[in-house]
Amino acid sequence: MRYIVTAVIRKGAIMSGVLLGIVMVLLGAGSIAAVVAAAILGYGTIALAIGIISSAAFAAKTV
């Protein structure tokens, strides 16, 4: 049971990190802020994904 609770908490934390990054990108806070936020939350893979997504979003804005 404890493992299930831990998995649910981790999934919630991961989703909150992703949502935080998406909100930062949408608000124009930039990829650096989003990546730093995800890194602080301890999710290196998510930080990388947010960096890629936000870089693509920035490139789309500038074209």
mmCIF file as Biopython writes it, N, C-alpha, C and O atoms, coordinates in Angstrom:
data_model
#
loop_
_atom_site.group_PDB
_atom_site.id
_atom_site.type_symbol
_atom_site.label_atom_id
_atom_site.label_alt_id
_atom_site.label_comp_id
_atom_site.label_asym_id
_atom_site.label_entity_id
_atom_site.label_seq_id
_atom_site.pdbx_PDB_ins_code
_atom_site.Cartn_x
_atom_site.Cartn_y
_atom_site.Cartn_z
_atom_site.occupancy
_atom_site.B_iso_or_equiv
_atom_site.auth_seq_id
_atom_site.auth_asym_id
_atom_site.pdbx_PDB_model_num
ATOM 1   N N  . MET A ? 1  ? 0.827  -1.202 0.000   1.0 0.0 1  A 1 
ATOM 2   C CA . MET A ? 1  ? 0.000  0.000  0.000   1.0 0.0 1  A 1 
ATOM 3   C C  . MET A ? 1  ? 0.870  1.265  0.000   1.0 0.0 1  A 1 
ATOM 4   O O  . MET A ? 1  ? 0.571  2.242  -0.687  1.0 0.0 1  A 1 
ATOM 5   N N  . ARG A ? 2  ? 1.936  1.222  0.775   1.0 0.0 2  A 1 
ATOM 6   C CA . ARG A ? 2  ? 2.809  2.395  0.854   1.0 0.0 2  A 1 
ATOM 7   C C  . ARG A ? 2  ? 3.426  2.713  -0.501  1.0 0.0 2  A 1 
ATOM 8   O O  . ARG A ? 2  ? 3.612  3.881  -0.842  1.0 0.0 2  A 1 
ATOM 9   N N  . TYR A ? 3  ? 3.746  1.671  -1.281  1.0 0.0 3  A 1 
ATOM 10  C CA . TYR A ? 3  ? 4.340  1.883  -2.607  1.0 0.0 3  A 1 
ATOM 11  C C  . TYR A ? 3  ? 3.340  2.547  -3.549  1.0 0.0 3  A 1 
ATOM 12  O O  . TYR A ? 3  ? 3.716  3.385  -4.369  1.0 0.0 3  A 1 
ATOM 13  N N  . ILE A ? 4  ? 2.082  2.176  -3.432  1.0 0.0 4  A 1 
ATOM 14  C CA . ILE A ? 4  ? 1.038  2.776  -4.273  1.0 0.0 4  A 1 
ATOM 15  C C  . ILE A ? 4  ? 0.902  4.254  -3.945  1.0 0.0 4  A 1 
ATOM 16  O O  . ILE A ? 4  ? 0.816  5.090  -4.845  1.0 0.0 4  A 1 
ATOM 17  N N  . VAL A ? 5  ? 0.882  4.576  -2.656  1.0 0.0 5  A 1 
ATOM 18  C CA . VAL A ? 5  ? 0.766  5.979  -2.235  1.0 0.0 5  A 1 
ATOM 19  C C  . VAL A ? 5  ? 1.959  6.777  -2.734  1.0 0.0 5  A 1 
ATOM 20  O O  . VAL A ? 5  ? 1.805  7.892  -3.231  1.0 0.0 5  A 1 
ATOM 21  N N  . THR A ? 6  ? 3.154  6.198  -2.600  1.0 0.0 6  A 1 
ATOM 22  C CA . THR A ? 6  ? 4.365  6.887  -3.067  1.0 0.0 6  A 1 
ATOM 23  C C  . THR A ? 6  ? 4.307  7.133  -4.570  1.0 0.0 6  A 1 
ATOM 24  O O  . THR A ? 6  ? 4.669  8.210  -5.042  1.0 0.0 6  A 1 
ATOM 25  N N  . ALA A ? 7  ? 3.850  6.131  -5.320  1.0 0.0 7  A 1 
ATOM 26  C CA . ALA A ? 7  ? 3.752  6.276  -6.774  1.0 0.0 7  A 1 
ATOM 27  C C  . ALA A ? 7  ? 2.747  7.359  -7.143  1.0 0.0 7  A 1 
ATOM 28  O O  . ALA A ? 7  ? 2.989  8.141  -8.062  1.0 0.0 7  A 1 
ATOM 29  N N  . VAL A ? 8  ? 1.632  7.411  -6.441  1.0 0.0 8  A 1 
ATOM 30  C CA . VAL A ? 8  ? 0.618  8.435  -6.721  1.0 0.0 8  A 1 
ATOM 31  C C  . VAL A ? 8  ? 1.155  9.820  -6.403  1.0 0.0 8  A 1 
ATOM 32  O O  . VAL A ? 8  ? 0.924  10.763 -7.160  1.0 0.0 8  A 1 
ATOM 33  N N  . ILE A ? 9  ? 1.869  9.954  -5.294  1.0 0.0 9  A 1 
ATOM 34  C CA . ILE A ? 9  ? 2.447  11.252 -4.922  1.0 0.0 9  A 1 
ATOM 35  C C  . ILE A ? 9  ? 3.477  11.689 -5.953  1.0 0.0 9  A 1 
ATOM 36  O O  . ILE A ? 9  ? 3.507  12.855 -6.349  1.0 0.0 9  A 1 
ATOM 37  N N  . ARG A ? 10 ? 4.317  10.764 -6.388  1.0 0.0 10 A 1 
ATOM 38  C CA . ARG A ? 10 ? 5.337  11.102 -7.390  1.0 0.0 10 A 1 
ATOM 39  C C  . ARG A ? 10 ? 4.689  11.520 -8.703  1.0 0.0 10 A 1 
ATOM 40  O O  . ARG A ? 10 ? 5.121  12.481 -9.339  1.0 0.0 10 A 1 
ATOM 41  N N  . LYS A ? 11 ? 3.649  10.792 -9.105  1.0 0.0 11 A 1 
ATOM 42  C CA . LYS A ? 11 ? 2.962  11.137 -10.348 1.0 0.0 11 A 1 
ATOM 43  C C  . LYS A ? 11 ? 2.358  12.528 -10.239 1.0 0.0 11 A 1 
ATOM 44  O O  . LYS A ? 11 ? 2.420  13.311 -11.187 1.0 0.0 11 A 1 
ATOM 45  N N  . GLY A ? 12 ? 1.776  12.839 -9.090  1.0 0.0 12 A 1 
ATOM 46  C CA . GLY A ? 12 ? 1.209  14.174 -8.875  1.0 0.0 12 A 1 
ATOM 47  C C  . GLY A ? 12 ? 2.268  15.255 -8.925  1.0 0.0 12 A 1 
ATOM 48  O O  . GLY A ? 12 ? 2.039  16.325 -9.489  1.0 0.0 12 A 1 
ATOM 49  N N  . ALA A ? 13 ? 3.428  14.985 -8.341  1.0 0.0 13 A 1 
ATOM 50  C CA . ALA A ? 13 ? 4.512  15.955 -8.351  1.0 0.0 13 A 1 
ATOM 51  C C  . ALA A ? 13 ? 5.046  16.162 -9.756  1.0 0.0 13 A 1 
ATOM 52  O O  . ALA A ? 13 ? 5.367  17.285 -10.145 1.0 0.0 13 A 1 
ATOM 53  N N  . ILE A ? 14 ? 5.141  15.079 -10.518 1.0 0.0 14 A 1 
ATOM 54  C CA . ILE A ? 14 ? 5.613  15.185 -11.898 1.0 0.0 14 A 1 
ATOM 55  C C  . ILE A ? 14 ? 4.633  16.016 -12.714 1.0 0.0 14 A 1 
ATOM 56  O O  . ILE A ? 14 ? 5.038  16.898 -13.470 1.0 0.0 14 A 1 
ATOM 57  N N  . MET A ? 15 ? 3.342  15.732 -12.558 1.0 0.0 15 A 1 
ATOM 58  C CA . MET A ? 15 ? 2.340  16.476 -13.315 1.0 0.0 15 A 1 
ATOM 59  C C  . MET A ? 15 ? 2.350  17.947 -12.927 1.0 0.0 15 A 1 
ATOM 60  O O  . MET A ? 15 ? 2.197  18.812 -13.788 1.0 0.0 15 A 1 
ATOM 61  N N  . SER A ? 16 ? 2.529  18.244 -11.638 1.0 0.0 16 A 1 
ATOM 62  C CA . SER A ? 16 ? 2.559  19.642 -11.218 1.0 0.0 16 A 1 
ATOM 63  C C  . SER A ? 16 ? 3.783  20.337 -11.794 1.0 0.0 16 A 1 
ATOM 64  O O  . SER A ? 16 ? 3.723  21.512 -12.155 1.0 0.0 16 A 1 
ATOM 65  N N  . GLY A ? 17 ? 4.901  19.608 -11.880 1.0 0.0 17 A 1 
ATOM 66  C CA . GLY A ? 17 ? 6.098  20.181 -12.486 1.0 0.0 17 A 1 
ATOM 67  C C  . GLY A ? 17 ? 5.892  20.480 -13.963 1.0 0.0 17 A 1 
ATOM 68  O O  . GLY A ? 17 ? 6.309  21.529 -14.454 1.0 0.0 17 A 1 
ATOM 69  N N  . VAL A ? 18 ? 5.249  19.559 -14.669 1.0 0.0 18 A 1 
ATOM 70  C CA . VAL A ? 18 ? 4.965  19.763 -16.087 1.0 0.0 18 A 1 
ATOM 71  C C  . VAL A ? 18 ? 4.019  20.946 -16.271 1.0 0.0 18 A 1 
ATOM 72  O O  . VAL A ? 18 ? 4.239  21.801 -17.128 1.0 0.0 18 A 1 
ATOM 73  N N  . LEU A ? 19 ? 2.969  20.986 -15.464 1.0 0.0 19 A 1 
ATOM 74  C CA . LEU A ? 19 ? 1.999  22.087 -15.565 1.0 0.0 19 A 1 
ATOM 75  C C  . LEU A ? 19 ? 2.657  23.424 -15.254 1.0 0.0 19 A 1 
ATOM 76  O O  . LEU A ? 19 ? 2.385  24.428 -15.912 1.0 0.0 19 A 1 
ATOM 77  N N  . LEU A ? 20 ? 3.527  23.429 -14.246 1.0 0.0 20 A 1 
ATOM 78  C CA . LEU A ? 20 ? 4.244  24.656 -13.900 1.0 0.0 20 A 1 
ATOM 79  C C  . LEU A ? 20 ? 5.089  25.133 -15.076 1.0 0.0 20 A 1 
ATOM 80  O O  . LEU A ? 20 ? 5.105  26.320 -15.398 1.0 0.0 20 A 1 
ATOM 81  N N  . GLY A ? 21 ? 5.785  24.204 -15.708 1.0 0.0 21 A 1 
ATOM 82  C CA . GLY A ? 21 ? 6.607  24.560 -16.865 1.0 0.0 21 A 1 
ATOM 83  C C  . GLY A ? 21 ? 5.776  25.082 -18.020 1.0 0.0 21 A 1 
ATOM 84  O O  . GLY A ? 21 ? 6.144  26.065 -18.663 1.0 0.0 21 A 1 
ATOM 85  N N  . ILE A ? 22 ? 4.652  24.424 -18.286 1.0 0.0 22 A 1 
ATOM 86  C CA . ILE A ? 22 ? 3.775  24.857 -19.386 1.0 0.0 22 A 1 
ATOM 87  C C  . ILE A ? 22 ? 3.228  26.247 -19.113 1.0 0.0 22 A 1 
ATOM 88  O O  . ILE A ? 22 ? 3.202  27.095 -20.005 1.0 0.0 22 A 1 
ATOM 89  N N  . VAL A ? 23 ? 2.791  26.482 -17.886 1.0 0.0 23 A 1 
ATOM 90  C CA . VAL A ? 23 ? 2.265  27.805 -17.523 1.0 0.0 23 A 1 
ATOM 91  C C  . VAL A ? 23 ? 3.340  28.864 -17.688 1.0 0.0 23 A 1 
ATOM 92  O O  . VAL A ? 23 ? 3.068  29.945 -18.211 1.0 0.0 23 A 1 
ATOM 93  N N  . MET A ? 24 ? 4.563  28.569 -17.250 1.0 0.0 24 A 1 
ATOM 94  C CA . MET A ? 24 ? 5.652  29.542 -17.392 1.0 0.0 24 A 1 
ATOM 95  C C  . MET A ? 24 ? 5.912  29.867 -18.852 1.0 0.0 24 A 1 
ATOM 96  O O  . MET A ? 24 ? 6.123  31.025 -19.211 1.0 0.0 24 A 1 
ATOM 97  N N  . VAL A ? 25 ? 5.896  28.839 -19.692 1.0 0.0 25 A 1 
ATOM 98  C CA . VAL A ? 25 ? 6.132  29.065 -21.121 1.0 0.0 25 A 1 
ATOM 99  C C  . VAL A ? 25 ? 5.010  29.904 -21.709 1.0 0.0 25 A 1 
ATOM 100 O O  . VAL A ? 25 ? 5.260  30.838 -22.470 1.0 0.0 25 A 1 
ATOM 101 N N  . LEU A ? 26 ? 3.764  29.569 -21.353 1.0 0.0 26 A 1 
ATOM 102 C CA . LEU A ? 26 ? 2.620  30.306 -21.893 1.0 0.0 26 A 1 
ATOM 103 C C  . LEU A ? 26 ? 2.619  31.755 -21.422 1.0 0.0 26 A 1 
ATOM 104 O O  . LEU A ? 26 ? 2.200  32.649 -22.158 1.0 0.0 26 A 1 
ATOM 105 N N  . LEU A ? 27 ? 3.079  31.986 -20.217 1.0 0.0 27 A 1 
ATOM 106 C CA . LEU A ? 27 ? 3.124  33.348 -19.692 1.0 0.0 27 A 1 
ATOM 107 C C  . LEU A ? 27 ? 4.342  34.115 -20.186 1.0 0.0 27 A 1 
ATOM 108 O O  . LEU A ? 27 ? 4.495  35.303 -19.901 1.0 0.0 27 A 1 
ATOM 109 N N  . GLY A ? 28 ? 5.199  33.435 -20.921 1.0 0.0 28 A 1 
ATOM 110 C CA . GLY A ? 28 ? 6.371  34.101 -21.491 1.0 0.0 28 A 1 
ATOM 111 C C  . GLY A ? 28 ? 7.524  34.216 -20.514 1.0 0.0 28 A 1 
ATOM 112 O O  . GLY A ? 28 ? 8.412  35.047 -20.704 1.0 0.0 28 A 1 
ATOM 113 N N  . ALA A ? 29 ? 7.528  33.391 -19.464 1.0 0.0 29 A 1 
ATOM 114 C CA . ALA A ? 29 ? 8.617  33.459 -18.493 1.0 0.0 29 A 1 
ATOM 115 C C  . ALA A ? 29 ? 9.903  32.891 -19.078 1.0 0.0 29 A 1 
ATOM 116 O O  . ALA A ? 29 ? 10.986 33.119 -18.539 1.0 0.0 29 A 1 
ATOM 117 N N  . GLY A ? 30 ? 9.790  32.158 -20.171 1.0 0.0 30 A 1 
ATOM 118 C CA . GLY A ? 30 ? 10.974 31.678 -20.875 1.0 0.0 30 A 1 
ATOM 119 C C  . GLY A ? 30 ? 11.380 30.271 -20.490 1.0 0.0 30 A 1 
ATOM 120 O O  . GLY A ? 30 ? 10.999 29.747 -19.443 1.0 0.0 30 A 1 
ATOM 121 N N  . SER A ? 31 ? 12.162 29.684 -21.367 1.0 0.0 31 A 1 
ATOM 122 C CA . SER A ? 31 ? 12.560 28.287 -21.177 1.0 0.0 31 A 1 
ATOM 123 C C  . SER A ? 31 ? 13.496 28.127 -19.986 1.0 0.0 31 A 1 
ATOM 124 O O  . SER A ? 31 ? 13.472 27.096 -19.314 1.0 0.0 31 A 1 
ATOM 125 N N  . ILE A ? 32 ? 14.307 29.120 -19.722 1.0 0.0 32 A 1 
ATOM 126 C CA . ILE A ? 32 ? 15.263 28.988 -18.612 1.0 0.0 32 A 1 
ATOM 127 C C  . ILE A ? 32 ? 14.518 28.852 -17.293 1.0 0.0 32 A 1 
ATOM 128 O O  . ILE A ? 32 ? 14.849 27.993 -16.475 1.0 0.0 32 A 1 
ATOM 129 N N  . ALA A ? 33 ? 13.509 29.698 -17.082 1.0 0.0 33 A 1 
ATOM 130 C CA . ALA A ? 33 ? 12.734 29.627 -15.844 1.0 0.0 33 A 1 
ATOM 131 C C  . ALA A ? 33 ? 12.015 28.291 -15.717 1.0 0.0 33 A 1 
ATOM 132 O O  . ALA A ? 33 ? 11.962 27.715 -14.630 1.0 0.0 33 A 1 
ATOM 133 N N  . ALA A ? 34 ? 11.467 27.802 -16.807 1.0 0.0 34 A 1 
ATOM 134 C CA . ALA A ? 34 ? 10.747 26.527 -16.778 1.0 0.0 34 A 1 
ATOM 135 C C  . ALA A ? 34 ? 11.695 25.374 -16.474 1.0 0.0 34 A 1 
ATOM 136 O O  . ALA A ? 34 ? 11.373 24.492 -15.678 1.0 0.0 34 A 1 
ATOM 137 N N  . VAL A ? 35 ? 12.852 25.382 -17.102 1.0 0.0 35 A 1 
ATOM 138 C CA . VAL A ? 35 ? 13.825 24.313 -16.876 1.0 0.0 35 A 1 
ATOM 139 C C  . VAL A ? 35 ? 14.344 24.369 -15.448 1.0 0.0 35 A 1 
ATOM 140 O O  . VAL A ? 35 ? 14.497 23.330 -14.806 1.0 0.0 35 A 1 
ATOM 141 N N  . VAL A ? 36 ? 14.618 25.569 -14.941 1.0 0.0 36 A 1 
ATOM 142 C CA . VAL A ? 36 ? 15.101 25.706 -13.565 1.0 0.0 36 A 1 
ATOM 143 C C  . VAL A ? 36 ? 14.047 25.203 -12.586 1.0 0.0 36 A 1 
ATOM 144 O O  . VAL A ? 36 ? 14.375 24.515 -11.619 1.0 0.0 36 A 1 
ATOM 145 N N  . ALA A ? 37 ? 12.776 25.546 -12.834 1.0 0.0 37 A 1 
ATOM 146 C CA . ALA A ? 37 ? 11.703 25.089 -11.945 1.0 0.0 37 A 1 
ATOM 147 C C  . ALA A ? 37 ? 11.622 23.570 -11.930 1.0 0.0 37 A 1 
ATOM 148 O O  . ALA A ? 37 ? 11.491 22.971 -10.863 1.0 0.0 37 A 1 
ATOM 149 N N  . ALA A ? 38 ? 11.696 22.945 -13.087 1.0 0.0 38 A 1 
ATOM 150 C CA . ALA A ? 38 ? 11.638 21.483 -13.152 1.0 0.0 38 A 1 
ATOM 151 C C  . ALA A ? 38 ? 12.871 20.864 -12.500 1.0 0.0 38 A 1 
ATOM 152 O O  . ALA A ? 38 ? 12.777 19.832 -11.836 1.0 0.0 38 A 1 
ATOM 153 N N  . ALA A ? 39 ? 14.015 21.492 -12.692 1.0 0.0 39 A 1 
ATOM 154 C CA . ALA A ? 39 ? 15.244 20.971 -12.089 1.0 0.0 39 A 1 
ATOM 155 C C  . ALA A ? 39 ? 15.186 21.070 -10.566 1.0 0.0 39 A 1 
ATOM 156 O O  . ALA A ? 39 ? 15.625 20.161 -9.862  1.0 0.0 39 A 1 
ATOM 157 N N  . ILE A ? 40 ? 14.637 22.186 -10.059 1.0 0.0 40 A 1 
ATOM 158 C CA . ILE A ? 40 ? 14.494 22.349 -8.615  1.0 0.0 40 A 1 
ATOM 159 C C  . ILE A ? 40 ? 13.569 21.276 -8.061  1.0 0.0 40 A 1 
ATOM 160 O O  . ILE A ? 40 ? 13.794 20.755 -6.968  1.0 0.0 40 A 1 
ATOM 161 N N  . LEU A ? 41 ? 12.524 20.946 -8.824  1.0 0.0 41 A 1 
ATOM 162 C CA . LEU A ? 41 ? 11.599 19.901 -8.395  1.0 0.0 41 A 1 
ATOM 163 C C  . LEU A ? 41 ? 12.228 18.510 -8.506  1.0 0.0 41 A 1 
ATOM 164 O O  . LEU A ? 41 ? 11.669 17.536 -8.002  1.0 0.0 41 A 1 
ATOM 165 N N  . GLY A ? 42 ? 13.376 18.414 -9.155  1.0 0.0 42 A 1 
ATOM 166 C CA . GLY A ? 42 ? 14.106 17.161 -9.213  1.0 0.0 42 A 1 
ATOM 167 C C  . GLY A ? 42 ? 13.751 16.258 -10.373 1.0 0.0 42 A 1 
ATOM 168 O O  . GLY A ? 42 ? 13.891 15.038 -10.280 1.0 0.0 42 A 1 
ATOM 169 N N  . TYR A ? 43 ? 13.291 16.846 -11.465 1.0 0.0 43 A 1 
ATOM 170 C CA . TYR A ? 43 ? 12.883 16.030 -12.603 1.0 0.0 43 A 1 
ATOM 171 C C  . TYR A ? 43 ? 13.714 16.418 -13.822 1.0 0.0 43 A 1 
ATOM 172 O O  . TYR A ? 43 ? 13.322 17.282 -14.606 1.0 0.0 43 A 1 
ATOM 173 N N  . GLY A ? 44 ? 14.856 15.773 -13.968 1.0 0.0 44 A 1 
ATOM 174 C CA . GLY A ? 44 ? 15.770 16.104 -15.057 1.0 0.0 44 A 1 
ATOM 175 C C  . GLY A ? 44 ? 15.183 15.861 -16.434 1.0 0.0 44 A 1 
ATOM 176 O O  . GLY A ? 44 ? 15.367 16.678 -17.336 1.0 0.0 44 A 1 
ATOM 177 N N  . THR A ? 45 ? 14.480 14.751 -16.611 1.0 0.0 45 A 1 
ATOM 178 C CA . THR A ? 45 ? 13.889 14.429 -17.907 1.0 0.0 45 A 1 
ATOM 179 C C  . THR A ? 45 ? 12.815 15.439 -18.265 1.0 0.0 45 A 1 
ATOM 180 O O  . THR A ? 45 ? 12.705 15.870 -19.413 1.0 0.0 45 A 1 
ATOM 181 N N  . ILE A ? 46 ? 12.019 15.813 -17.262 1.0 0.0 46 A 1 
ATOM 182 C CA . ILE A ? 46 ? 10.969 16.806 -17.506 1.0 0.0 46 A 1 
ATOM 183 C C  . ILE A ? 46 ? 11.602 18.156 -17.827 1.0 0.0 46 A 1 
ATOM 184 O O  . ILE A ? 46 ? 11.112 18.884 -18.691 1.0 0.0 46 A 1 
ATOM 185 N N  . ALA A ? 47 ? 12.680 18.488 -17.138 1.0 0.0 47 A 1 
ATOM 186 C CA . ALA A ? 47 ? 13.375 19.746 -17.422 1.0 0.0 47 A 1 
ATOM 187 C C  . ALA A ? 47 ? 13.841 19.779 -18.870 1.0 0.0 47 A 1 
ATOM 188 O O  . ALA A ? 47 ? 13.724 20.801 -19.548 1.0 0.0 47 A 1 
ATOM 189 N N  . LEU A ? 48 ? 14.367 18.661 -19.334 1.0 0.0 48 A 1 
ATOM 190 C CA . LEU A ? 48 ? 14.820 18.572 -20.722 1.0 0.0 48 A 1 
ATOM 191 C C  . LEU A ? 48 ? 13.649 18.729 -21.685 1.0 0.0 48 A 1 
ATOM 192 O O  . LEU A ? 48 ? 13.737 19.453 -22.676 1.0 0.0 48 A 1 
ATOM 193 N N  . ALA A ? 49 ? 12.547 18.037 -21.379 1.0 0.0 49 A 1 
ATOM 194 C CA . ALA A ? 49 ? 11.359 18.113 -22.245 1.0 0.0 49 A 1 
ATOM 195 C C  . ALA A ? 49 ? 10.802 19.523 -22.286 1.0 0.0 49 A 1 
ATOM 196 O O  . ALA A ? 49 ? 10.439 20.017 -23.353 1.0 0.0 49 A 1 
ATOM 197 N N  . ILE A ? 50 ? 10.730 20.173 -21.137 1.0 0.0 50 A 1 
ATOM 198 C CA . ILE A ? 50 ? 10.224 21.542 -21.088 1.0 0.0 50 A 1 
ATOM 199 C C  . ILE A ? 50 ? 11.139 22.464 -21.881 1.0 0.0 50 A 1 
ATOM 200 O O  . ILE A ? 50 ? 10.673 23.357 -22.589 1.0 0.0 50 A 1 
ATOM 201 N N  . GLY A ? 51 ? 12.434 22.244 -21.758 1.0 0.0 51 A 1 
ATOM 202 C CA . GLY A ? 51 ? 13.380 23.061 -22.516 1.0 0.0 51 A 1 
ATOM 203 C C  . GLY A ? 51 ? 13.177 22.918 -24.009 1.0 0.0 51 A 1 
ATOM 204 O O  . GLY A ? 51 ? 13.207 23.909 -24.740 1.0 0.0 51 A 1 
ATOM 205 N N  . ILE A ? 52 ? 12.972 21.702 -24.467 1.0 0.0 52 A 1 
ATOM 206 C CA . ILE A ? 52 ? 12.753 21.459 -25.894 1.0 0.0 52 A 1 
ATOM 207 C C  . ILE A ? 52 ? 11.448 22.092 -26.351 1.0 0.0 52 A 1 
ATOM 208 O O  . ILE A ? 52 ? 11.405 22.764 -27.382 1.0 0.0 52 A 1 
ATOM 209 N N  . ILE A ? 53 ? 10.375 21.874 -25.576 1.0 0.0 53 A 1 
ATOM 210 C CA . ILE A ? 53 ? 9.061  22.413 -25.941 1.0 0.0 53 A 1 
ATOM 211 C C  . ILE A ? 53 ? 9.081  23.932 -25.946 1.0 0.0 53 A 1 
ATOM 212 O O  . ILE A ? 53 ? 8.569  24.563 -26.871 1.0 0.0 53 A 1 
ATOM 213 N N  . SER A ? 54 ? 9.670  24.513 -24.916 1.0 0.0 54 A 1 
ATOM 214 C CA . SER A ? 54 ? 9.674  25.975 -24.835 1.0 0.0 54 A 1 
ATOM 215 C C  . SER A ? 54 ? 10.568 26.592 -25.903 1.0 0.0 54 A 1 
ATOM 216 O O  . SER A ? 54 ? 10.284 27.680 -26.403 1.0 0.0 54 A 1 
ATOM 217 N N  . SER A ? 55 ? 11.642 25.900 -26.251 1.0 0.0 55 A 1 
ATOM 218 C CA . SER A ? 55 ? 12.493 26.399 -27.331 1.0 0.0 55 A 1 
ATOM 219 C C  . SER A ? 55 ? 11.727 26.389 -28.650 1.0 0.0 55 A 1 
ATOM 220 O O  . SER A ? 55 ? 11.838 27.318 -29.450 1.0 0.0 55 A 1 
ATOM 221 N N  . ALA A ? 56 ? 10.955 25.338 -28.868 1.0 0.0 56 A 1 
ATOM 222 C CA . ALA A ? 56 ? 10.140 25.262 -30.079 1.0 0.0 56 A 1 
ATOM 223 C C  . ALA A ? 56 ? 9.068  26.353 -30.070 1.0 0.0 56 A 1 
ATOM 224 O O  . ALA A ? 56 ? 8.784  26.956 -31.104 1.0 0.0 56 A 1 
ATOM 225 N N  . ALA A ? 57 ? 8.476  26.603 -28.905 1.0 0.0 57 A 1 
ATOM 226 C CA . ALA A ? 57 ? 7.462  27.651 -28.799 1.0 0.0 57 A 1 
ATOM 227 C C  . ALA A ? 57 ? 8.080  29.022 -29.075 1.0 0.0 57 A 1 
ATOM 228 O O  . ALA A ? 57 ? 7.474  29.857 -29.746 1.0 0.0 57 A 1 
ATOM 229 N N  . PHE A ? 58 ? 9.280  29.248 -28.556 1.0 0.0 58 A 1 
ATOM 230 C CA . PHE A ? 58 ? 9.961  30.530 -28.788 1.0 0.0 58 A 1 
ATOM 231 C C  . PHE A ? 58 ? 10.293 30.690 -30.267 1.0 0.0 58 A 1 
ATOM 232 O O  . PHE A ? 58 ? 10.133 31.773 -30.831 1.0 0.0 58 A 1 
ATOM 233 N N  . ALA A ? 59 ? 10.751 29.617 -30.887 1.0 0.0 59 A 1 
ATOM 234 C CA . ALA A ? 59 ? 11.076 29.679 -32.317 1.0 0.0 59 A 1 
ATOM 235 C C  . ALA A ? 59 ? 9.823  29.968 -33.135 1.0 0.0 59 A 1 
ATOM 236 O O  . ALA A ? 59 ? 9.875  30.711 -34.115 1.0 0.0 59 A 1 
ATOM 237 N N  . ALA A ? 60 ? 8.698  29.381 -32.735 1.0 0.0 60 A 1 
ATOM 238 C CA . ALA A ? 60 ? 7.447  29.620 -33.456 1.0 0.0 60 A 1 
ATOM 239 C C  . ALA A ? 60 ? 6.994  31.071 -33.320 1.0 0.0 60 A 1 
ATOM 240 O O  . ALA A ? 60 ? 6.432  31.640 -34.255 1.0 0.0 60 A 1 
ATOM 241 N N  . LYS A ? 61 ? 7.242  31.669 -32.147 1.0 0.0 61 A 1 
ATOM 242 C CA . LYS A ? 61 ? 6.853  33.069 -31.928 1.0 0.0 61 A 1 
ATOM 243 C C  . LYS A ? 61 ? 7.691  34.019 -32.786 1.0 0.0 61 A 1 
ATOM 244 O O  . LYS A ? 61 ? 7.189  35.030 -33.277 1.0 0.0 61 A 1 
ATOM 245 N N  . THR A ? 62 ? 8.963  33.686 -32.958 1.0 0.0 62 A 1 
ATOM 246 C CA . THR A ? 62 ? 9.872  34.610 -33.636 1.0 0.0 62 A 1 
ATOM 247 C C  . THR A ? 62 ? 9.792  34.514 -35.155 1.0 0.0 62 A 1 
ATOM 248 O O  . THR A ? 62 ? 10.281 35.400 -35.856 1.0 0.0 62 A 1 
ATOM 249 N N  . VAL A ? 63 ? 9.186  33.458 -35.668 1.0 0.0 63 A 1 
ATOM 250 C CA . VAL A ? 63 ? 9.117  33.284 -37.131 1.0 0.0 63 A 1 
ATOM 251 C C  . VAL A ? 63 ? 7.945  34.066 -37.693 1.0 0.0 63 A 1 
ATOM 252 O O  . VAL A ? 63 ? 7.716  34.050 -38.902 1.0 0.0 63 A 1 
#
